[in-house]
Amino acid sequence: MPISAVVVTLSSQPESREAALSILRADPRLTLGALQRNQLPVVVDTEKIADGVLIVREELPSIDGVEFVHVVSVDFSDVEDFDEKLPPRRRSRT
């Protein structure tokens, strides 16, 4: 079971931050830590590696009120076979 630890940076605007928190709290794949200023520790727990990648790369950053997602660690040591096709990596803006 892949587990990802991330820190989500939320908007400094109270309405945007609260809207994002409501969406994050409603997602059963996420365990939220204590909000520190605009930084929210989040554990992402999925059945497949590709699902975790999709959440971290696509879903979390697309939530209004989420400004940045910083990956702290990823553990998939209990995954025996890795034959999944991962979502393509987005190119950063330069």
Backbone as JSON, one array per atom type, in Angstrom:
{
  "sequence": "MPISAVVVTLSSQPESREAALSILRADPRLTLGALQRNQLPVVVDTEKIADGVLIVREELPSIDGVEFVHVVSVDFSDVEDFDEKLPPRRRSRT",
  "N": [[0.84, -1.17, 0.0], [0.95, 1.96, -1.1], [2.25, 4.85, 0.47], [2.25, 8.29, 0.8], [3.88, 11.16, 2.0], [3.17, 14.47, 2.26], [3.47, 18.06, 2.14], [1.14, 20.5, 2.07], [0.81, 23.66, 0.78], [-1.3, 26.2, 1.57], [-3.58, 28.77, 0.47], [-3.16, 32.18, 1.49], [-5.4, 33.63, 1.74], [-8.27, 33.72, 3.64], [-10.89, 32.68, 2.85], [-10.37, 31.13, 0.56], [-8.52, 29.34, 1.61], [-10.08, 27.98, 3.55], [-12.01, 26.81, 1.89], [-10.42, 25.03, 0.42], [-9.5, 23.4, 2.52], [-11.92, 22.19, 3.29], [-12.45, 20.55, 1.08], [-10.19, 18.87, 1.15], [-10.51, 17.64, 3.66], [-12.74, 16.07, 3.17], [-11.88, 13.98, 1.62], [-11.37, 10.6, 1.65], [-8.97, 9.31, 1.21], [-6.99, 10.76, 2.27], [-5.11, 11.79, 5.12], [-5.11, 14.29, 7.4], [-2.83, 16.52, 8.95], [-2.0, 18.82, 11.62], [-2.74, 22.15, 10.93], [-0.32, 24.55, 10.25], [0.24, 27.78, 10.22], [0.07, 28.41, 6.93], [0.65, 25.92, 6.11], [0.05, 22.53, 5.61], [0.36, 19.34, 6.78], [0.01, 16.26, 5.08], [-1.04, 12.93, 4.68], [-1.08, 10.61, 2.13], [-2.84, 7.85, 1.17], [-3.04, 5.07, -0.76], [-4.2, 2.39, -2.91], [-2.78, 1.74, -5.19], [0.33, 2.61, -6.74], [0.25, 4.37, -8.93], [-2.16, 5.7, -8.46], [-1.58, 7.24, -6.19], [0.41, 8.89, -7.25], [-1.08, 10.32, -9.14], [-2.85, 11.72, -7.45], [-1.06, 13.36, -6.0], [0.38, 14.74, -8.01], [-1.59, 15.8, -9.74], [-4.34, 16.03, -8.71], [-4.32, 17.26, -6.06], [-2.81, 19.74, -6.54], [-4.64, 20.98, -8.24], [-6.76, 21.9, -6.77], [-8.64, 24.66, -5.82], [-7.22, 27.16, -3.86], [-5.09, 25.7, -2.99], [-1.72, 26.19, -3.08], [0.8, 25.04, -3.41], [2.36, 21.82, -3.54], [4.4, 19.93, -1.67], [6.47, 17.2, -1.82], [7.37, 15.05, 0.71], [8.05, 12.43, 1.47], [7.88, 9.11, 0.06], [6.61, 5.92, 0.36], [6.69, 2.76, -0.79], [7.34, 0.24, -0.09], [6.06, -2.12, 0.58], [4.88, -2.96, -1.7], [4.71, -5.49, -3.95], [4.88, -6.13, -6.75], [5.7, -4.1, -9.45], [4.21, -2.96, -12.0], [2.82, -0.97, -13.08], [1.69, 1.68, -15.19], [2.77, 4.88, -14.92], [1.28, 8.15, -14.51], [2.03, 10.72, -16.9], [4.78, 12.89, -16.32], [4.47, 16.28, -15.51], [5.85, 19.03, -17.2], [7.92, 21.49, -15.78], [7.41, 25.01, -15.55], [9.51, 27.19, -17.29]],
  "CA": [[0.0, 0.0, 0.0], [1.79, 3.16, -1.16], [1.96, 5.95, 1.38], [3.01, 9.5, 0.48], [3.79, 12.26, 2.96], [3.33, 15.74, 1.56], [3.07, 19.28, 2.83], [0.35, 21.32, 1.16], [0.78, 25.08, 1.11], [-2.63, 26.73, 1.27], [-3.68, 30.2, 0.23], [-3.21, 33.05, 2.66], [-6.75, 34.2, 1.77], [-9.07, 32.83, 4.49], [-11.98, 31.98, 2.17], [-9.76, 30.11, -0.31], [-7.91, 28.33, 2.48], [-11.16, 27.17, 4.14], [-12.61, 26.0, 0.83], [-9.49, 23.94, 0.15], [-9.54, 22.5, 3.68], [-13.16, 21.4, 3.22], [-12.26, 19.52, 0.05], [-9.18, 17.93, 1.64], [-11.1, 16.88, 4.78], [-13.76, 15.15, 2.66], [-11.26, 12.92, 0.83], [-11.0, 9.51, 2.56], [-7.6, 8.84, 0.93], [-6.07, 11.7, 2.91], [-5.12, 12.02, 6.56], [-4.57, 15.64, 7.56], [-2.2, 16.87, 10.21], [-2.37, 20.12, 12.17], [-2.39, 23.3, 10.1], [0.66, 25.48, 10.83], [0.14, 28.93, 9.32], [-0.58, 27.96, 5.7], [1.26, 24.63, 5.78], [-0.76, 21.42, 6.09], [0.9, 18.01, 6.49], [-1.01, 15.34, 4.58], [-0.62, 11.58, 4.3], [-1.89, 10.08, 1.03], [-2.84, 6.39, 1.29], [-3.73, 4.53, -1.92], [-3.96, 0.98, -3.21], [-1.83, 1.64, -6.29], [1.31, 3.69, -6.85], [-0.22, 5.35, -9.91], [-3.21, 6.52, -7.84], [-0.9, 8.21, -5.34], [1.08, 9.85, -8.13], [-2.13, 11.16, -9.7], [-3.33, 12.62, -6.4], [-0.03, 14.34, -5.65], [0.76, 15.56, -9.18], [-2.7, 16.42, -10.47], [-5.55, 16.38, -7.96], [-4.08, 18.25, -5.0], [-2.5, 21.07, -7.06], [-5.76, 21.59, -8.97], [-7.77, 22.4, -5.83], [-8.57, 26.1, -5.55], [-6.75, 27.41, -2.5], [-3.81, 25.0, -2.82], [-0.71, 26.92, -3.83], [1.96, 24.21, -3.71], [2.41, 20.52, -2.89], [5.8, 19.52, -1.49], [6.57, 15.78, -1.46], [8.36, 14.81, 1.76], [8.52, 11.05, 1.31], [6.98, 8.13, -0.54], [6.98, 4.56, 0.76], [5.95, 1.67, -1.43], [8.17, -0.94, 0.2], [5.25, -3.32, 0.69], [4.34, -3.28, -3.02], [5.55, -6.57, -4.46], [5.1, -6.01, -8.18], [5.51, -2.75, -9.98], [4.03, -3.03, -13.44], [1.86, 0.07, -13.41], [2.13, 2.8, -15.98], [2.53, 6.11, -14.16], [0.86, 9.3, -15.3], [3.2, 11.47, -17.36], [5.24, 14.0, -15.48], [4.28, 17.6, -16.13], [7.08, 19.82, -17.28], [7.83, 22.73, -15.01], [7.51, 26.24, -16.36], [10.84, 27.83, -17.23]],
  "C": [[0.9, 1.24, 0.0], [1.3, 4.25, -0.22], [2.85, 7.12, 0.99], [2.79, 10.52, 1.59], [4.09, 13.54, 2.2], [2.99, 16.89, 2.5], [2.38, 20.15, 1.79], [0.39, 22.76, 1.66], [-0.55, 25.64, 0.63], [-2.56, 28.24, 1.09], [-3.68, 30.98, 1.55], [-4.57, 33.74, 2.78], [-7.67, 33.25, 2.54], [-10.16, 32.05, 3.77], [-11.44, 30.85, 1.29], [-9.18, 28.98, 0.51], [-8.99, 27.41, 3.07], [-11.84, 26.29, 3.1], [-11.72, 24.8, 0.51], [-9.5, 22.93, 1.3], [-10.79, 21.63, 3.68], [-13.03, 20.27, 2.22], [-11.29, 18.46, 0.54], [-9.75, 17.05, 2.76], [-12.09, 15.82, 4.29], [-13.17, 13.96, 1.9], [-10.78, 11.8, 1.74], [-9.59, 8.95, 2.32], [-6.55, 9.67, 1.65], [-6.24, 11.7, 4.42], [-4.41, 13.35, 6.77], [-3.96, 15.82, 8.93], [-2.7, 18.24, 10.66], [-1.85, 21.24, 11.27], [-1.44, 24.21, 10.86], [0.8, 26.64, 9.86], [-0.6, 28.48, 8.07], [-0.06, 26.6, 5.25], [0.45, 23.5, 6.43], [-0.08, 20.1, 5.76], [-0.24, 17.06, 6.13], [-0.37, 14.0, 4.28], [-1.62, 11.08, 3.26], [-1.74, 8.57, 1.04], [-3.68, 5.81, 0.15], [-3.41, 3.05, -2.09], [-2.87, 0.8, -4.26], [-0.89, 2.83, -6.31], [0.8, 4.77, -7.8], [-1.32, 6.25, -9.34], [-2.6, 7.6, -6.96], [-0.22, 9.29, -6.15], [0.05, 10.83, -8.7], [-2.65, 12.17, -8.67], [-2.33, 13.74, -6.16], [0.3, 15.27, -6.81], [-0.38, 16.35, -9.77], [-3.83, 16.92, -9.56], [-5.31, 17.45, -6.91], [-3.74, 19.63, -5.57], [-3.66, 21.76, -7.78], [-6.85, 22.14, -8.06], [-7.57, 23.9, -5.63], [-8.19, 26.31, -4.09], [-5.49, 26.64, -2.15], [-2.79, 25.7, -3.7], [0.47, 26.04, -4.23], [1.83, 22.89, -2.95], [3.86, 20.07, -2.86], [5.81, 18.06, -1.04], [7.71, 15.62, -0.44], [8.93, 13.41, 1.64], [7.43, 10.2, 0.66], [7.49, 6.76, -0.16], [6.08, 3.57, 0.04], [6.71, 0.37, -1.25], [7.36, -2.22, 0.3], [4.57, -3.7, -0.63], [5.26, -4.31, -3.66], [5.88, -6.42, -5.93], [4.82, -4.58, -8.61], [5.43, -2.85, -11.49], [3.02, -1.99, -13.91], [2.49, 1.12, -14.31], [1.77, 4.07, -15.21], [2.04, 7.22, -15.07], [2.09, 10.08, -15.74], [3.52, 12.62, -16.43], [5.03, 15.31, -16.21], [5.62, 18.32, -16.14], [6.89, 21.11, -16.5], [7.98, 23.92, -15.96], [8.89, 26.84, -16.19], [10.87, 29.1, -18.02]]
}
